[in-house]
Amino acid sequence: MTTLELVPGMITTREDVAAVYGGSVYSGGIVPAPKSDAVFVYSDPAAGAKHGYTFDGWAEADELGPLFLYTGAGGTGHQEMVRGNKTLMETRDNGRVIHLFVAAGRVKGKKLMTQRYVGRVKLDETEPVVERQAPDSNGDMRSVYVFRMRPAMEGLVVTGDDVQPPANEFSQIELPKKPKISKVPKQPGAKDKKTENHTTKQTTANVNGGPKEVFRREGELCTAFEAYLEGLGHICKSFQITVPGEPGTFTPDLYDETDNVLYEGKGQATRNNVRTAIGQLLDYRRHIKAKTGMRLAVLLPDEPTADVRALLDSVEIGLVTQTPDGGFAGLPTPAQQA
């Protein structure tokens, strides 16, 4: 085979792809192909489910559109940002194209898997990777990298077959707040894009920098607040929560173990953002049973309106805001003072 046009939705094999674009046929799910200056990512959610994690697949879309999660390389022990993981992470800086495939079954009469081409994707610009807990091939719990990828082309196909598989059982795992991710490349300048959230073919459209900027502001806010709490001698963590019959996991922004307060941060102090934070906090608390008497608080970059503050008071949720000098007002939360 001398040519192979990659069209979203097509079925092919790793052999056929490697014959044209280069790269390994059998070695790992993250395959660099220097011949074509690309990285091929092969996802097999069924294989991951055998090890007890259900990260791979399309997660629930957010304000930026579809989001595909992919578990990094490394079958035993804590995963490290080396080899394939490092190759994938470095695409943010070197501009190499990521081609995403999902396993689609076996080739008749062979052990070889067929692959359905999803399309070109790119790592999320604000949060390209997160760290989660999952069992390894020996059943021992370890840290894994979960890469967060967005569509990077028109015509990319999002199908119900590729959504994250549902969890088999409930689990609540405490996570250290600071990830072990090292040597994260600096974020290059890039045009923001999002896609319409449909279950068939996607059309990529330009959007302004609003959602990205808000997400970036939220992340910076939570990081600054964590450092502030640690400066006071507090221990900060988070949780990884799975629910039976639902795909993937969800994680609160920050848990202050010292004061037993769960925080949800937002990048803007709008009513809708605070409403969302309230719902998230109440849902998180339902599932975190081990922390008796846990308080709830919303973290914002500045003061919301008086009526929004009254809303928080009415549901007994605290409010912490960042001050112009980089500090934080609202500690201890009203609930803690009671």
C-alpha positions in Angstrom: 0.0 0.0 0.0 1.5 3.3 -1.0 -1.3 5.7 -0.1 -3.9 5.8 2.7 -6.1 8.8 3.1 -7.3 9.1 6.7 -11.0 10.0 6.7 -12.9 10.2 10.0 -15.0 7.1 10.5 -12.9 4.8 8.3 -11.8 1.4 9.5 -8.2 0.4 9.0 -5.4 -1.4 10.9 -2.2 -0.3 12.5 -0.3 -2.2 9.9 -1.8 -0.2 7.1 -1.2 3.0 8.9 2.4 2.2 9.6 3.0 1.2 6.0 2.2 4.7 4.8 3.0 7.0 7.7 5.6 5.1 9.7 5.7 4.2 13.3 5.5 0.9 15.2 2.7 -1.7 14.6 2.8 -3.4 17.9 4.6 -1.2 20.5 2.1 0.7 22.8 -0.8 2.9 22.2 1.1 6.1 21.7 3.1 5.8 18.5 5.4 8.5 17.2 5.9 8.5 13.4 8.8 10.7 12.5 8.4 9.8 8.9 5.2 11.9 8.8 5.9 14.2 11.7 2.8 12.8 13.5 1.8 10.9 16.6 -0.8 8.1 16.4 -2.9 7.4 19.5 -4.7 4.0 19.7 -7.4 3.8 22.3 -8.9 0.5 23.5 -11.4 1.2 26.3 -12.3 -2.5 26.6 -8.7 -3.3 27.5 -8.6 -0.5 30.1 -11.8 -1.8 31.7 -10.1 -5.1 32.4 -7.8 -3.3 34.7 -10.6 -1.5 36.5 -10.4 2.0 35.1 -12.9 3.6 32.8 -11.2 6.8 31.7 -10.9 6.3 27.9 -13.5 7.8 25.6 -15.6 10.9 25.1 -16.4 12.5 28.4 -19.4 14.9 29.0 -18.9 17.9 26.8 -18.2 21.2 28.4 -18.3 24.9 27.3 -15.5 24.1 24.8 -17.2 21.2 23.2 -16.3 17.5 23.0 -13.5 16.1 25.2 -11.8 12.8 24.6 -9.9 11.3 27.5 -7.0 8.9 27.0 -5.1 6.9 29.6 -1.3 7.2 29.3 1.3 4.4 28.8 2.6 2.2 31.6 0.9 -1.0 32.7 2.5 -1.5 36.2 3.5 1.0 38.9 3.0 4.7 38.8 3.1 6.1 35.2 5.9 8.5 34.4 6.1 11.4 31.9 8.6 9.5 29.7 8.6 7.7 26.4 5.1 7.7 24.8 3.6 9.9 27.5 6.4 12.5 27.0 6.0 12.2 23.2 2.3 13.0 23.5 2.8 15.8 26.0 5.4 17.5 23.8 3.0 17.9 20.9 1.9 21.1 22.6 5.2 22.6 21.8 6.5 20.9 18.7 3.3 21.1 16.7 3.2 17.4 15.7 -0.3 16.3 14.6 -2.1 13.8 16.8 -4.3 11.2 15.0 -6.7 9.4 17.2 -8.0 5.8 16.6 -10.4 3.6 18.6 -10.3 -0.2 18.6 -13.2 -1.5 16.5 -12.9 -5.3 16.7 -10.6 -8.0 15.4 -9.5 -8.8 11.9 -11.2 -12.1 10.9 -8.9 -15.0 11.5 -6.1 -12.9 13.1 -5.2 -11.4 16.5 -4.8 -8.0 14.8 -7.3 -5.4 15.9 -9.1 -3.1 13.4 -9.0 0.6 14.1 -11.7 3.2 13.5 -10.1 6.6 12.7 -11.7 9.3 14.9 -9.7 12.2 13.4 -7.1 14.8 14.3 -7.1 16.0 17.9 -5.0 18.2 20.1 -4.3 18.4 23.8 -6.5 20.7 25.7 -4.7 24.0 26.0 -5.7 24.8 29.6 -5.4 21.3 31.2 -3.7 18.8 28.9 -3.4 16.1 31.4 -4.6 15.1 34.9 -3.5 12.5 37.3 -5.9 9.8 38.5 -5.7 6.6 40.5 -6.3 3.2 38.9 -5.3 -0.4 39.4 -2.3 -1.7 37.4 -1.9 -5.1 35.7 -1.3 -6.7 39.1 -4.3 -5.1 40.7 -2.2 -2.6 42.7 -3.5 1.0 42.9 -1.2 3.5 41.2 -1.2 6.9 39.6 -2.0 7.2 35.9 -2.0 10.1 33.4 -5.3 10.9 31.7 -4.7 13.1 28.7 -7.5 15.5 27.7 -7.9 15.9 23.9 -10.1 18.2 21.8 -11.1 18.0 18.1 -8.6 19.7 15.8 -10.4 19.3 12.5 -13.7 19.6 10.8 -15.7 16.4 10.2 -14.4 14.6 13.2 -16.8 11.9 14.3 -18.1 11.6 17.8 -20.2 8.5 18.3 -22.0 6.9 21.2 -19.7 3.8 20.8 -16.7 5.8 22.0 -18.1 7.3 25.2 -16.5 6.4 28.5 -17.7 3.0 29.7 -19.8 3.1 32.9 -18.1 2.3 36.3 -18.9 -1.0 37.8 -18.8 0.1 41.4 -18.6 3.2 43.6 -15.3 4.4 44.8 -14.0 7.4 46.7 -10.2 7.8 46.6 -8.3 10.6 48.3 -5.9 12.3 45.9 -2.9 14.4 46.8 -3.7 17.8 45.4 -0.4 18.5 43.8 0.1 16.3 40.7 3.4 14.4 40.1 3.4 15.6 36.5 6.9 17.0 35.7 8.4 19.0 32.9 5.1 20.2 31.4 6.0 22.2 28.3 5.1 25.8 28.1 1.8 26.5 26.4 2.3 27.8 22.8 0.1 30.4 21.3 -2.9 28.8 19.5 -6.2 29.8 18.0 -9.2 28.8 20.2 -11.7 26.5 18.6 -14.7 24.6 19.8 -17.1 22.2 18.1 -20.9 21.8 18.1 -21.9 19.1 20.5 -23.7 16.6 18.3 -23.6 12.8 18.4 -22.8 12.6 14.7 -20.2 14.5 12.6 -18.8 17.6 14.1 -18.3 21.0 12.6 -15.4 23.0 14.0 -16.1 26.7 14.5 -14.1 29.7 15.8 -14.9 31.1 19.2 -13.5 33.9 21.2 -11.1 33.4 24.0 -13.7 33.7 26.8 -14.1 30.1 27.9 -10.4 29.4 27.7 -9.6 32.5 29.6 -12.1 31.7 32.3 -10.8 28.2 32.7 -7.2 29.4 32.9 -8.2 32.0 35.5 -10.0 29.3 37.5 -7.0 27.1 37.5 -4.6 29.9 38.5 -7.1 30.9 41.3 -7.2 27.4 42.7 -3.4 27.1 42.5 -2.9 30.4 44.3 -5.4 29.5 47.0 -3.8 26.1 47.6 -0.4 27.8 48.0 -2.0 30.3 50.4 -3.5 27.5 52.6 -0.3 25.6 52.6 1.5 28.7 53.8 -0.9 28.7 56.7 0.2 25.1 57.4 -3.0 23.4 56.0 -3.0 20.1 54.2 -4.7 20.2 50.8 -6.1 17.2 48.9 -8.9 16.3 46.5 -11.0 13.2 45.7 -11.6 10.9 42.8 -15.2 9.7 42.7 -16.8 7.1 40.6 -20.5 6.2 40.5 -21.9 2.8 39.3 -23.5 3.0 35.9 -22.0 6.4 35.1 -18.9 6.9 32.9 -15.6 8.3 34.1 -14.8 10.1 37.4 -15.4 13.5 38.9 -13.0 15.4 41.2 -13.6 18.5 43.4 -11.3 21.4 43.0 -9.8 21.5 46.5 -10.2 19.9 49.9 -8.7 21.5 52.9 -8.1 18.6 55.2 -7.0 20.8 58.1 -10.3 22.7 58.3 -12.4 20.0 56.7 -13.7 22.3 53.9 -14.4 21.4 50.3 -13.9 24.2 47.8 -15.2 24.7 44.3 -13.5 27.5 42.3 -14.9 29.6 39.5 -13.1 32.0 37.2 -15.9 34.6 37.2 -18.1 35.8 40.1 -21.3 35.6 38.1 -24.6 34.2 39.3 -24.6 31.3 36.9 -21.0 30.3 38.0 -22.0 30.4 41.6 -25.2 28.4 40.9 -23.1 25.8 39.2 -20.6 25.7 42.0 -23.4 25.2 44.6 -24.7 22.2 42.7 -21.3 20.7 42.3 -20.5 21.1 46.0 -23.8 19.5 47.2 -23.3 16.6 44.8 -19.7 16.1 45.9 -20.7 16.0 49.6 -23.3 13.4 48.9 -20.6 11.0 47.8 -17.8 11.9 50.2 -19.1 10.0 53.2 -15.8 9.6 55.1 -15.5 13.3 56.1 -18.1 13.9 58.8 -19.1 17.5 59.2 -17.4 18.6 56.0 -18.0 22.3 55.2 -18.6 23.7 51.7 -17.3 26.9 50.2 -17.1 28.7 46.8 -13.8 30.3 45.7 -14.1 33.3 43.5 -11.6 35.9 42.0 -13.7 38.8 43.3 -16.9 39.6 45.2 -20.2 38.6 43.7 -23.3 40.8 44.0 -25.1 41.1 47.4 -28.0 38.8 46.2 -25.5 36.1 45.2 -23.9 36.4 48.6 -27.3 36.0 50.1 -27.9 32.9 48.0 -24.8 31.3 49.4 -25.8 32.2 52.9 -29.2 30.7 52.4 -27.7 27.3 51.6 -25.0 27.6 54.3 -22.1 27.6 51.8 -19.1 29.8 52.6 -17.5 32.3 50.3 -13.7 33.0 49.9 -12.5 35.7 47.4 -9.1 36.8 46.3 -8.0 40.3 47.4 -6.1 42.8 45.2 -2.9 42.1 47.1 -3.1 38.4 46.2 -4.4 37.2 49.6 -7.8 35.7 50.3 -10.8 37.0 52.3 -13.4 34.9 54.0 -11.4 32.6 56.1 -12.4 30.9 58.3 -15.7 30.3 56.4 -18.9 31.4 58.2 -19.9 27.7 58.6 -16.7 27.1 60.6 -17.4 30.0 62.9 -20.8 28.7 63.8 
